[in-house]
């Protein structure tokens, strides 16, 4: 399983965007890699049913715009039932840096 997490902080960033990624059952023990926006876009375009995108922003932000195909899922309310049953699926969780 690939878990990709965009850091949610109050610090603004400029220019390029990237997300951190971790793989494997013991992801918390592994160093996080980087995915570029282009890599995420290509993975979404592949549309193989093995890549799932979750928006962890506030509902108002999700409603005003989100990554195509993303499902709204508040970070404080993630349950196993919200995630795909396929343990080899790739999951991308993201949020913005609000100020």
Secondary structure as UniProt FT lines:
FT   STRAND          2..5
FT   STRAND          18..23
FT   TURN            25..26
FT   HELIX           27..29
FT   STRAND          33..36
FT   HELIX           37..46
FT   STRAND          51..55
FT   HELIX           59..64
FT   TURN            68..69
FT   STRAND          71..72
FT   HELIX           75..77
FT   HELIX           80..82
FT   TURN            87..88
FT   STRAND          90..94
//
